[in-house]
Amino acid sequence: GEKTLYLTFDDGPSANTEKVLDILDKYGAKATFFVTGHEPEYRPMIAEAYRRGNTIGMHSYTHDYATIYQSEDAFFGDLSQVADVVKEQIGYVPYLTRFPGGVSNTVSESYCPGIMTALASDLQAKGYQYYDWHVPVDTIVQSSCAYGSFTNVILLCHDSAAKTTTVEALPQIIEYYQSQGFVCKAIDRSTVVVHHHINN
């Protein structure tokens, strides 16, 4: 019966990650960070997020759709690269992943028809679990707050360098959900898995 908000952050770490972590700490909230290899100078923020009690998942090393979705080998090669980055920071490779664009993306069809269907199956067969989301909240606080009638909500946010709007909106989002009786938790093995419909 507990109401849970799962804040998830994609595309970091960046200069915004520490700001996000400080906001989470202020509200006693935990979150999940699906990280990339974009900005090597901010990789220590992966360890810092983990140290503060948040969950680390893998997103992509390059986040370049044309590269990662050209073949399964290309995808798993990229995943292996980001796995090495994460292991260097927290000491192990997490089982949590999120596909760039989500499993429902259609852009991958331009590079390899049917690849998402294959990857969704093969990724889980290798022992990983991917998570999609209920609603993205980058710039529209109203959309994120429209899910107050649910008991478990996974919100998609971003902590990449360009997403200053996330930092600005985050306090209002957390305050709204906490006022509705939600607890902000990081994804773990007890979290209900959210998968989108596969479109490719």
N, C-alpha and C positions, 0 to 999 in steps of 0.2 A: 503493500500500500504506500510505500514511500515514493514521493515525487522526486525525480532525479533529472538534473540538467547536465548533459555532457557537452561542455564546450570543447571544440576541436579546432586546432590551428594548423593550417597548411602553409607550405612554401617557405618557411623559415629554416634556420634562424637568421635574424637580421638585426639591425639597430633597433627595431621595434620590439624584439623579443623580451628584453629586460623590462621594458615598460609594461608589457602584458603581464609578466611575472609579478611585478610589483602591485599591479591592480588585483591580480588573483589573490596575492597574500593579504592585501588590505581587506578583502571581503571573506577571507577564509575559504576560498574556492580552489578547487583542483581542476586540471584540464588535461587534454591529450594533444601532443604536438607531433604531427606527421611531417617529418623533416626532409630537407633536400641537401644537396652538396653545393648549392649556388654560391654562397659567400663563405669561403674557408676561414676568414678572419673571425667569423661569429660562431664557429663550431663549438667552442667552449660553452656557449649558451645551452647546448644540448645537455651537457653534464649539469649545468646549473639548474635547468628546468627539472631534471631528474632528481637532483639533490633536494629540491624544494617539494618533492612529493608528487610530481606530475608524471604522467605516463608518456613514453616516447614510442612512436610508431614510425614506419618508413613510408615516404611518399615517392621520391624519385631522386636520383642523383642529378640528372640534367633537366628534368621536366620538359624536355623537348619532344613533343608528340611525334614528329617526323622520325626521330631516332628510336624512341622506345617502343613505338607501335608498328615498326616495320616488320617485326617477326617476334616469335616467342623468345628466341635466343637473345635478341636485342633487349627485350624487356627484362629478362632474368639477369643479363649482364649488367644492366643499369641498376637493378635491385641489389645485386651483389656489391656494387660500388658504394651505394648508400649504406648498405649493411656494414661495410668495413668502417665507414665514417662513424656510425653509431656505436659500433663495438669499441672503437678507439676512445669514445667519450664515456660510455657507461659500463663497459666491460662485457657486454653480451649483445647478441643480435635479437631484437624483439620479434614476436610473432605477428604483431599488428602492422597492417599496411593499409594504404588508401591509394587507389588508382588515380593518376592525374586525370582530371575531368570526371572522375567517378566511373563505376563500371557501366553506367548508362550512356557514356559519351558516344557520339556518332562520328566525331572527327577521325577516330582510329580507322574507320572504314576506308578513308581515303588512302591509307597506307597499307592496310592488310585486312580485307574482308573476313569477318568471322573471328578476329583475334580476341575480342573481349570475351566471347563465349568460351574459347579455349583457355584463356588466361584465368578466368574466374574459377574454372574447374582445376586446372593444373596448379595454380597458386595454393589452393586449399589442400590439394593432394601432397604438396611439399611441406605441409604443417603450418602454413600461414593462415591468417584470417584477415579479410579485408572489411572495412567499414565504410559505408556511404553516410548519408545524413538526411535529416528531415527537411531542413530549410537553410539556405545561405543567408548570412546576415551582414555582409560587408558594409553596406551603406544605409540599409533600411531597417532601423530599429523596430518600426511598426511590424514588419513581417516576422521578426524574431519573437516579438511579444504576442503574436497571434496564436501561439501554440500553448498557451497557458492551460488549456483544457486537457492536455495530454499528461500522462503520468511519467513518461520517459521521453526526453527530447534530446536529439543530437543536433547541435548547431554547427554549421560550417563557417568558420572565420579564417582569416589569414594574418600571419605575422610577418609577411614579407616586407621589404623596405618601402614599397609603394603604398602599403595599406595603412596609412595613418588614420584613416576613418575607423578602422577596427579599434585602435587605441582610444579614440574619442568616444565611440559608441559603447565600449565594453562595460563601463560602470553602470550605465543606464540599463543595459541588458541584464546584468547580474542583479541589480537592485530590484528590477521587475520580477524576475523569477524567484528570488528569495522572499519577496513580499507575498508571492503566491504559494509559499511553503515548499519550494524546491530546494534541494541540496545539490551543490555543484561538485560533481565527482569526476575523476579520471576514468577512462575506459579500463576495465579489467576483464578477466575471464568469466565473470558473472553477468556482464553487461549484455543485454539483448542485442543481437546482431541485426544491423539494418543494411539491407542490400537493395539497391535499385533494380528496376527491370533492365535486362541487358538488351541493348538495341543494335548490337553488332556481333 
